Amino acid sequence: MDTKQYTDEFKTDAARQVLEHGRTVREFSLQLRVSIDSMCSWLREHRVSPGDRQTDVELAAESRQLQAEVKRLSKERNIPEKSRGVPVT
């Protein structure tokens, strides 16, 4: 079986066209003369690239860190008010 090798640039461009133009995978696969399975695979790769996954992990870690800091600062801010008997809002 003869398999074609496509460049990463071609795959990314094909996936981007499907997403940006709102046409079906079938339409683009016929137009570009590639299999529907290949197009679907390229779309999955394009939607969640390794760089994006790493970025998501980093953002989640930063979010947790910032939430913990906000909680800590809120407690510190409320300590003097509690000692004076002032209601905390």
C-alpha positions as CSV (number, residue, x, y, z in Angstrom):
1,M,0.0,0.0,0.0
2,D,1.4,3.4,-1.0
3,T,1.1,6.0,1.8
4,K,1.8,9.7,1.2
5,Q,3.8,11.7,3.7
6,Y,2.5,15.1,4.5
7,T,4.4,17.9,6.1
8,D,3.4,19.2,9.5
9,E,2.7,22.5,7.9
10,F,0.3,20.9,5.5
11,K,-1.5,19.0,8.3
12,T,-1.8,22.1,10.4
13,D,-3.1,24.2,7.5
14,A,-5.6,21.6,6.6
15,A,-6.9,21.4,10.1
16,R,-7.0,25.1,10.4
17,Q,-9.1,25.4,7.2
18,V,-11.7,23.0,8.5
19,L,-12.0,24.9,11.8
20,E,-12.0,28.4,10.4
21,H,-14.2,27.9,7.4
22,G,-16.8,25.7,9.1
23,R,-17.0,23.2,6.3
24,T,-17.2,19.5,7.0
25,V,-14.2,17.2,7.3
26,R,-15.5,15.2,4.4
27,E,-15.6,18.3,2.1
28,F,-12.0,19.2,2.9
29,S,-10.7,15.7,2.7
30,L,-12.2,15.3,-0.8
31,Q,-10.9,18.7,-1.8
32,L,-7.4,18.0,-0.6
33,R,-7.5,14.3,-1.7
34,V,-6.7,12.9,1.8
35,S,-8.6,10.3,3.8
36,I,-11.2,11.4,6.3
37,D,-9.3,9.4,9.0
38,S,-6.2,11.5,8.3
39,M,-8.1,14.7,8.5
40,C,-9.7,13.7,11.8
41,S,-6.3,12.8,13.2
42,W,-4.9,16.1,12.1
43,L,-7.8,17.9,13.7
44,R,-7.2,16.1,17.0
45,E,-3.5,17.0,16.9
46,H,-4.3,20.6,16.0
47,R,-6.9,21.1,18.8
48,V,-4.6,19.7,21.5
49,S,-1.0,20.1,20.6
50,P,1.7,19.1,23.2
51,G,2.6,22.8,23.7
52,D,-1.1,23.6,24.5
53,R,-1.2,20.8,27.0
54,Q,1.9,22.1,28.7
55,T,0.5,25.6,28.8
56,D,-2.8,24.3,30.3
57,V,-0.9,22.5,33.0
58,E,1.2,25.6,33.8
59,L,-1.9,27.8,33.9
60,A,-3.7,25.4,36.2
61,A,-0.7,25.3,38.6
62,E,-0.5,29.1,38.5
63,S,-4.2,29.4,39.2
64,R,-4.0,27.1,42.2
65,Q,-1.0,29.1,43.5
66,L,-2.8,32.4,43.1
67,Q,-6.0,31.1,44.7
68,A,-4.0,30.0,47.7
69,E,-2.3,33.4,47.9
70,V,-5.7,35.2,47.8
71,K,-7.0,33.0,50.6
72,R,-3.9,33.6,52.7
73,L,-4.0,37.4,52.1
74,S,-7.7,37.5,52.9
75,K,-7.1,35.8,56.2
76,E,-4.2,38.2,57.0
77,R,-6.4,41.2,56.1
78,N,-9.2,39.9,58.4
79,I,-7.1,39.3,61.5
80,P,-7.0,42.9,62.7
81,E,-10.7,43.4,62.0
82,K,-11.6,40.3,64.1
83,S,-9.5,41.5,67.0
84,R,-11.3,44.8,67.1
85,G,-14.7,43.2,66.8
86,V,-15.5,44.7,63.4
87,P,-17.7,42.5,61.3
88,V,-15.9,41.1,58.3
89,T,-17.6,41.7,54.9
